[in-house]
Each structure stands twice: as structure tokens, then as C-alpha cells.
Amino acid sequence: MLGNFSDLDLRLVRTFLAVVDAQGLTAAQSKLNVSQSAISLQLSTLETRLGFRLCERGRGGFRLTGKGDRFVDSARRMLEAVDAFSIEARNMDKQLVGTLKLCMIGNTMFAQNVKISEAIDLFMRRDQAVNFDIQVKPPGEIEESIMSGRLDAAIGYFWHRAPGLDYTSLFTERQYAYCGKRHELYSADAQSPDKSAISQLRWVTRHYPVPEATYGRNENQQGAIADNMEAAALLIMSGHYVGYLPEHFAEPYVRNGFLRPAAPDLLKHDVTFHLVHKRISTLSEIAKAFLTDLKTVYS
């Protein structure tokens, strides 16, 4: 059974995680630049050190054992801690040292991306040695990731307010319900639909709740589901569905004649984007500094 970890053990763990990420020894060869037999030997050595089998490997393919699956999570946390320690040790003279994990939902307005980049510029001028880790996730995953500590802060729109998190309004985005050029509502001569007609439309909805208008929608009407705006736009352009899209995102499709607002006087709404994070008292000094810079840009 493994006692104290050595440099050799760390190298063996990194090899094991590379195999896990590649889903097999053969695929991991090019990444590790060693032979398959050498990788197999390293895995066997690690298993001997640990005292249990991590994975099944051979003609039947690669598969983690139950203990191997649990070890993956522990190993990733350990290596993250080792890497964080190395960064801090190399930058002891800096005031802020570590990693800042941020998240955005996709397809944010150009002007808002510019502002966020200005906040990053302000932060980079501080006495710091911080690595930025910026991810893109759907709104439904963001709050859970912040509460679990996998993210420090995020910008997006949220259907509800999770306890323990702070929400700060940053900007609003106009969204319209759009239809494709093959849809009956596309014609410039088409009359604006009434509530009854709207209830018969086929709608594109999302896998996650979004704070969008539901005027006249019939939840029982056949529709489609998309987990991102590109997929929603494809469905809408087919001419069989209507769906909400941000005005800035739809603009090039409208300009080229593929989309138009279905009933702009009725089917529109504004979505408020919020900055979300844990309570200030629980944040790292890195996160606090960046939030200060972001709020300065938006003040």
C-alpha cells in the first residue's frame, strides 16, 4: 500500500490520467511520446504502489475499475494542488498568485465582451501572477459549478436565485422570436398573428430554463429542443419553427434574408445578464480583486 508520495509517483499518476483522458493506451502514446509497453509498465508500477487495480486493459479495451474511477477524481485534485503550490512558490514576491476560474454563456454581445476584456486588462495591471481559466457553459450548469467551487464567478442569465450566491445586474439583451424564410410568418404581407395563431406555432426551446417570454405559447404543441443558439438558428431557418434569439446574434441572418422577427410587437423581451459568485466574505483575494475591476468597468 502506498505510503508517502514521491516524484516518481507523481509522474506515474500523470501518465495514468493521460491514459484516462485518451481513453486507452494506444491513443495516449502520441501524447506521452512513449511506447505502449512502457505506458503499461508505468500503470502496473502505480497499481503495485497503490495496492489495487486501476483499470482493465488489453484486447477487451480500456475500462476503469470502481476504485480506479474514484482515484481519478482524487488524483486530479492532488495534481491541481501541486501545480498551485508550484505557481505560488515561483511567485512569492507577487501579491496575488493562483488561478481565477471564470465562466460565460456563449454568444455574448460584442460591446459587452469588450468591457469584460477591459476588466481583465485592469486586473493584469495589478501585482499578480494569476492564470485565467475562462470557460463557456449553459446557464443551468453555472450556479452548480460556483457552489461546488469549480468556478469563482460567472456572467449569464439565470431563471432563479440560488441561496448562498450573490447576483449583480450588469446589462440587458433584447431578444425576439424569429422565423425562417420558408415559414408562413416570414412574408412581409403576413399579418401579425393573434394569440390563438401563436399558440399553434412550433417553438424551439432550450434544454435548460431561460427567462424568456411565453406569450401565447402552447406547451403541448410539437416543438424542438436546442442546447445552444447555433442549433436553435438552424432549426428556425428550416422554416418549421419559431424561437427566441438575441437580436445581435440574429442580425447577420436577418441581413442575409434567412431570418426575420416573427411578430416583433408581441414576441420580444429583454434578458438581464448578471454577475454571479459566492458571498464576498467567502471569496479568494484573487476573485475579490477581479470583481472590483469588473464593477469598475460597469460603473
C-alpha positions as CSV (number, residue, x, y, z in Angstrom):
1,M,0.0,0.0,0.0
2,L,1.2,3.5,-0.9
3,G,2.8,5.5,1.9
4,N,4.4,8.8,1.1
5,F,4.2,10.1,-2.4
6,S,7.5,10.6,-4.4
7,D,8.4,12.4,-7.6
8,L,8.1,9.0,-9.4
9,D,4.6,8.5,-8.1
10,L,3.6,12.0,-9.4
11,R,4.9,11.0,-12.9
12,L,3.1,7.7,-12.7
13,V,-0.2,9.5,-11.8
14,R,0.2,11.9,-14.6
15,T,0.7,9.0,-17.0
16,F,-2.4,7.3,-15.7
17,L,-4.5,10.5,-16.1
18,A,-3.2,10.9,-19.7
19,V,-4.4,7.4,-20.4
20,V,-7.8,8.1,-18.9
21,D,-8.2,11.3,-20.9
22,A,-7.2,9.5,-24.1
23,Q,-9.5,6.5,-23.2
24,G,-6.8,4.0,-23.8
25,L,-3.1,3.2,-24.0
26,T,-2.8,3.3,-27.8
27,A,-4.4,6.8,-28.0
28,A,-2.1,8.0,-25.2
29,Q,1.1,7.0,-27.0
30,S,1.4,10.1,-29.1
31,K,0.6,12.4,-26.2
32,L,3.1,10.8,-23.9
33,N,5.7,10.1,-26.6
34,V,6.5,6.7,-25.2
35,S,5.7,3.1,-26.3
36,Q,2.5,1.3,-25.3
37,S,4.6,-1.3,-23.4
38,A,6.3,1.5,-21.4
39,I,2.9,3.0,-20.5
40,S,1.6,-0.4,-19.4
41,L,4.6,-0.9,-17.2
42,Q,4.1,2.5,-15.6
43,L,0.4,1.7,-14.9
44,S,1.4,-1.6,-13.4
45,T,4.0,0.1,-11.2
46,L,1.5,2.6,-9.9
47,E,-1.1,-0.2,-9.2
48,T,1.6,-2.0,-7.2
49,R,2.4,1.1,-5.2
50,L,-1.3,1.7,-4.6
51,G,-2.2,-1.9,-3.8
52,F,-5.2,-2.1,-6.1
53,R,-6.0,-2.3,-9.8
54,L,-6.9,0.9,-11.5
55,C,-8.1,-0.3,-14.9
56,E,-8.7,-3.2,-17.2
57,R,-6.6,-3.0,-20.4
58,G,-5.9,-5.4,-23.2
59,R,-7.8,-6.9,-26.1
60,G,-11.1,-6.1,-24.4
61,G,-10.3,-2.4,-24.4
62,F,-9.7,0.1,-21.7
63,R,-12.0,0.3,-18.7
64,L,-11.6,1.9,-15.2
65,T,-12.3,-0.3,-12.2
66,G,-14.5,1.0,-9.4
67,K,-11.5,2.1,-7.3
68,G,-9.8,3.5,-10.5
69,D,-12.8,5.7,-11.2
70,R,-12.7,7.1,-7.7
71,F,-8.9,7.5,-7.9
72,V,-9.2,9.7,-11.0
73,D,-11.0,12.5,-9.0
74,S,-8.5,12.2,-6.1
75,A,-5.6,12.3,-8.5
76,R,-6.9,15.4,-10.3
77,R,-7.4,17.3,-7.1
78,M,-3.9,16.3,-5.9
79,L,-2.2,17.5,-9.1
80,E,-4.2,20.7,-9.1
81,A,-2.9,21.4,-5.6
82,V,0.7,20.5,-6.6
83,D,0.5,22.8,-9.6
84,A,-1.0,25.6,-7.5
85,F,1.8,25.2,-4.9
86,S,4.4,25.4,-7.7
87,I,2.9,28.6,-9.0
88,E,2.8,30.2,-5.6
89,A,6.4,29.1,-4.8
90,R,7.7,30.7,-8.0
91,N,5.8,33.9,-7.4
92,M,6.2,34.6,-3.7
93,D,7.0,38.2,-4.4
94,K,3.6,38.8,-6.0
95,Q,0.5,40.0,-4.1
96,L,-2.0,37.8,-6.0
97,V,-0.9,34.3,-7.0
98,G,-3.1,31.4,-8.3
99,T,-5.9,30.7,-10.8
100,L,-9.0,32.6,-11.5
101,K,-11.8,30.5,-12.9
102,L,-14.5,32.4,-14.8
103,C,-17.4,31.4,-16.9
104,M,-19.6,33.0,-19.7
105,I,-22.6,31.8,-21.5
106,G,-21.9,31.7,-25.3
107,N,-22.5,34.5,-27.8
108,T,-22.4,37.5,-25.5
109,M,-22.8,40.9,-27.2
110,F,-19.7,42.3,-28.8
111,A,-19.8,45.5,-26.8
112,Q,-20.0,43.5,-23.5
113,N,-17.1,41.3,-24.5
114,V,-15.1,44.5,-25.0
115,K,-16.0,45.6,-21.4
116,I,-15.1,42.3,-19.9
117,S,-11.7,42.4,-21.7
118,E,-11.2,45.9,-20.2
119,A,-11.7,44.4,-16.7
120,I,-9.1,41.7,-17.5
121,D,-6.7,44.5,-18.6
122,L,-7.3,46.3,-15.3
123,F,-6.6,43.1,-13.3
124,M,-3.5,42.3,-15.3
125,R,-2.0,45.6,-14.2
126,R,-2.1,44.5,-10.6
127,D,0.8,43.0,-8.8
128,Q,-0.2,39.4,-9.7
129,A,0.8,36.1,-11.2
130,V,-2.6,34.7,-11.9
131,N,-3.7,32.2,-14.5
132,F,-7.0,32.8,-16.2
133,D,-9.3,29.8,-16.8
134,I,-12.3,31.1,-18.8
135,Q,-15.0,28.5,-19.7
136,V,-18.3,28.6,-21.6
137,K,-21.2,26.8,-20.0
138,P,-25.0,26.8,-20.4
139,P,-26.8,28.8,-17.6
140,G,-28.1,25.6,-16.0
141,E,-24.6,24.4,-15.1
142,I,-23.1,27.7,-13.9
143,E,-24.6,28.0,-10.5
144,E,-23.8,24.5,-9.5
145,S,-20.2,24.9,-10.6
146,I,-19.9,28.1,-8.5
147,M,-21.4,26.5,-5.4
148,S,-19.1,23.5,-5.7
149,G,-16.0,25.7,-6.1
150,R,-15.2,24.7,-9.7
151,L,-15.8,28.4,-10.7
152,D,-15.1,31.7,-9.0
153,A,-17.6,33.8,-10.9
154,A,-19.7,33.9,-14.0
155,I,-21.7,36.2,-16.2
156,G,-25.0,35.0,-17.6
157,Y,-28.8,35.0,-17.2
158,F,-30.5,32.9,-14.6
159,W,-34.0,31.7,-14.1
160,H,-33.9,31.7,-10.3
161,R,-31.7,32.8,-7.4
162,A,-29.7,30.1,-5.7
163,P,-29.2,30.5,-2.0
164,G,-25.7,31.5,-1.0
165,L,-24.9,33.3,-4.2
166,D,-24.8,37.0,-5.0
167,Y,-26.2,38.4,-8.2
168,T,-25.3,41.8,-9.7
169,S,-27.1,43.2,-12.7
170,L,-24.6,44.1,-15.5
171,F,-26.5,44.7,-18.8
172,T,-29.6,43.7,-20.8
173,E,-30.0,41.9,-24.1
174,R,-33.1,42.3,-26.4
175,Q,-34.4,39.0,-27.8
176,Y,-37.1,38.5,-30.5
177,A,-38.9,35.4,-31.7
178,Y,-37.6,34.7,-35.2
179,C,-38.9,32.7,-38.2
180,G,-37.1,31.4,-41.3
181,K,-37.8,32.5,-44.9
182,R,-39.8,29.3,-45.5
183,H,-42.1,30.0,-42.6
184,E,-45.6,31.3,-43.1
185,L,-44.9,34.4,-40.9
186,Y,-41.9,35.4,-42.9
187,S,-43.8,37.2,-45.7
188,A,-43.8,41.0,-45.3
189,D,-47.5,40.8,-46.2
190,A,-48.3,38.4,-43.4
191,Q,-50.5,39.9,-40.7
192,S,-49.2,39.9,-37.1
193,P,-50.5,36.6,-35.6
194,D,-53.0,36.8,-32.8
195,K,-52.7,34.8,-29.5
196,S,-54.6,31.8,-31.0
197,A,-52.3,31.6,-34.0
198,I,-49.2,32.0,-31.8
199,S,-50.3,29.1,-29.7
200,Q,-50.3,26.8,-32.7
201,L,-46.7,27.6,-33.7
202,R,-43.9,25.1,-33.3
203,W,-41.3,26.5,-30.9
204,V,-37.6,25.9,-30.4
205,T,-36.9,25.7,-26.7
206,R,-33.7,25.0,-24.6
207,H,-32.6,22.1,-22.5
208,Y,-32.3,24.5,-19.6
209,P,-34.7,27.1,-18.2
210,V,-34.3,30.6,-19.6
211,P,-36.1,33.8,-18.6
212,E,-37.8,34.3,-21.9
213,A,-41.4,35.4,-22.7
214,T,-44.0,32.7,-23.0
215,Y,-46.8,34.8,-24.6
216,G,-49.3,32.6,-26.3
217,R,-47.2,29.5,-26.2
218,N,-48.9,26.1,-26.0
219,E,-46.7,23.8,-24.1
220,N,-48.4,20.8,-25.7
221,Q,-47.6,21.9,-29.2
222,Q,-44.9,19.9,-31.0
223,G,-41.6,21.6,-31.0
224,A,-37.8,21.1,-30.9
225,I,-35.0,21.4,-28.3
226,A,-31.6,23.0,-28.8
227,D,-28.9,23.5,-26.2
228,N,-27.1,26.4,-28.0
229,M,-28.0,29.3,-30.2
230,E,-26.4,27.9,-33.4
231,A,-28.6,24.8,-33.1
232,A,-31.7,27.0,-32.5
233,A,-30.9,29.1,-35.5
234,L,-30.6,26.0,-37.7
235,L,-34.0,24.8,-36.6
236,I,-35.6,28.2,-37.1
237,M,-34.1,28.6,-40.6
238,S,-35.7,25.3,-41.6
239,G,-39.0,27.2,-41.8
240,H,-40.8,24.8,-39.4
241,Y,-40.2,26.6,-36.1
242,V,-40.0,29.9,-34.4
243,G,-37.7,30.6,-31.5
244,Y,-36.1,33.3,-29.4
245,L,-32.6,34.6,-30.3
246,P,-30.6,37.6,-29.2
247,E,-31.0,40.5,-31.6
248,H,-27.2,40.9,-32.1
249,F,-26.8,37.1,-32.8
250,A,-29.6,37.0,-35.3
251,E,-28.5,40.2,-37.1
252,P,-26.3,38.6,-39.8
253,Y,-29.0,36.0,-40.5
254,V,-31.6,38.8,-40.9
255,R,-29.3,40.9,-43.0
256,N,-28.8,38.0,-45.4
257,G,-32.5,37.2,-45.6
258,F,-32.5,33.9,-43.7
259,L,-34.4,35.1,-40.6
260,R,-36.8,37.9,-39.6
261,P,-38.7,38.6,-36.3
262,A,-42.0,36.7,-36.4
263,A,-44.1,39.3,-34.6
264,P,-41.8,42.0,-33.2
265,D,-44.5,43.9,-31.5
266,L,-45.6,40.9,-29.5
267,L,-42.8,38.3,-29.3
268,K,-39.9,40.2,-27.7
269,H,-38.4,40.6,-24.3
270,D,-35.3,41.9,-22.6
271,V,-32.9,39.5,-20.7
272,T,-30.8,40.8,-17.8
273,F,-27.3,39.5,-17.5
274,H,-25.9,39.1,-14.0
275,L,-22.5,38.6,-12.4
276,V,-22.9,35.7,-10.0
277,H,-20.5,34.5,-7.3
278,K,-20.4,33.3,-3.8
279,R,-20.8,35.7,-0.9
280,I,-17.9,38.2,-0.9
281,S,-16.7,37.1,2.5
282,T,-16.0,33.6,1.2
283,L,-14.1,34.6,-2.0
284,S,-10.4,34.4,-2.5
285,E,-8.4,37.6,-2.7
286,I,-7.9,37.0,-6.4
287,A,-11.6,36.8,-7.1
288,K,-12.3,39.8,-5.0
289,A,-9.8,41.9,-6.9
290,F,-11.2,40.8,-10.3
291,L,-14.8,41.6,-9.2
292,T,-13.6,45.0,-8.1
293,D,-12.1,45.6,-11.6
294,L,-15.2,44.3,-13.4
295,K,-17.5,46.5,-11.4
296,T,-15.3,49.5,-12.0
297,V,-15.7,48.9,-15.8
298,Y,-19.5,48.7,-15.4
299,S,-19.9,51.6,-13.0
